[in-house]
Amino acid sequence: MLEETGILSVILILLFVFYLVIRLGAGKKKDIAKSPQITSYLSGVRILIIILAIVALILWFFLN
């Protein structure tokens, strides 16, 4: 089994991969710059991932 730090690193890596897949699926950098809807969507995704990372850190501190 993974230790507490291993669990935290796996969660953070999964969040990064989640953002990377969504970012790549959003299109090319030129398309994102032209569309305010995609830009707004990606900023919402960033906020969601930050909130999930904060919750993961809080839960990780309770495991210790």
HULINSUL-V437127 format. One record per helix or strand. SS is the DSSP state (helix for helix, strand for strand). FROM is the first residue (numbers start at 0). TO is the last residue. Records with the same first field share a line. If there is no record, write none. Layout:
SS = FROM-TO + FROM-TO
This chain:
helix = 3-25 + 28-33 + 35-62
